[in-house]
Each structure stands twice: as structure tokens, then as C-alpha cells.
Amino acid sequence: MKIGIVSDTHGKMHPGVMDAFAGVDAIFHAGDIGNEDIITTLETIAPVYPVYGNVDTFPLMGKYPEVRLETLGGKRILMTHIMLLFEPKIIKKWLTRVDESEPPHVFIYGHTHKDRIEQLDGVLTINPGSAGPSRFRTRPSVAFLEIAENGEMNAWIHRLQNL
């Protein structure tokens, strides 16, 4: 299973996202969507699992959750927009919001506009960076998570052309 991960589109998604995500099985949007059209466009590729971010107002806040837990490819994937400091108690806080206690295999977040992948306390954490208008002198990017049939996971960042 191949999952595309995007965040911080802020209402104007980088045109390279559509080509990059061609053929993925699912898409996670880690918030600051900015416009419902972003989700509608991504849904032409694969099912989309979004959360709202701090710039998303009604109706996006009313339509999408702040935190979401999905199981895909046998892996528990927890996602929210803001995670500034990674600590086990932060994960537990988000799990409480979805009435779960079992730790996730993957934790996805956005907000910083800085792409990052790391293993923290046995959890694969992924921030895809930003695929929206250029801010904070960062290069636009998305991320991918591949889950093999044997359960092995591989995640990587895909940098998009500067516009």
C-alpha cells in the first residue's frame, strides 16, 4: 500500500502534487487545507483522510476532525495538524481524543512547513512539509508512506519544484 501525505496547502495546492500522487492508494492531508476544492481535487486520485488545521475555519472545521486515527495496511496511523514537541504524553493526549489507548505505528502532523521523518519512541513520525504557497523559505514537498504486505514500512520526502 502506498499513501501520499500532504499538508499546509493553504487554499492553493502546488501543481506537482497531482503528478506525485498518481497511483497512490490513499491520501492523508495533515491540515491547513484552506479550501474544500483541495480535498475534492485530491479525491480524483484516491480516498482522502483530512484533518483541519489552525487556519481552517468553518465549514472545514465542521466537516473534518482535529485528530484522526485510521488503520491502513494493518498499521495504525494517527494524524493531527500541530505537534510542536514530541513526547509520549502528547501521543496519549491525541489518542484520548479518539477514544483509543494503543499507540499508533505512525504519527502524521504538519504546521511547521518543514519536512521531517524520524522514529521517536517506536513511532514513525512524518511531517510532509508544505505543498501550498511558499512561506518560511522552505521548498515545497509531500511525503509517502509505503506499507509492505509483510508489515514493513518505508517513508520518504518528495520535494517539489520551486515555483
Secondary structure as GFF3:
##gff-version 3
##sequence-region A 1 163
A	DSSP	beta_strand	2	6	.	.	.	ID=ss1
A	DSSP	alpha_helix	16	20	.	.	.	ID=ss2
A	DSSP	beta_strand	26	29	.	.	.	ID=ss3
A	DSSP	alpha_helix	36	42	.	.	.	ID=ss4
A	DSSP	beta_strand	48	50	.	.	.	ID=ss5
A	DSSP	alpha_helix	60	63	.	.	.	ID=ss6
A	DSSP	beta_strand	67	72	.	.	.	ID=ss7
A	DSSP	beta_strand	75	80	.	.	.	ID=ss8
A	DSSP	alpha_helix	88	97	.	.	.	ID=ss9
A	DSSP	beta_strand	106	108	.	.	.	ID=ss10
A	DSSP	beta_strand	116	120	.	.	.	ID=ss11
A	DSSP	beta_strand	123	127	.	.	.	ID=ss12
A	DSSP	beta_strand	141	147	.	.	.	ID=ss13
A	DSSP	beta_strand	153	159	.	.	.	ID=ss14
###
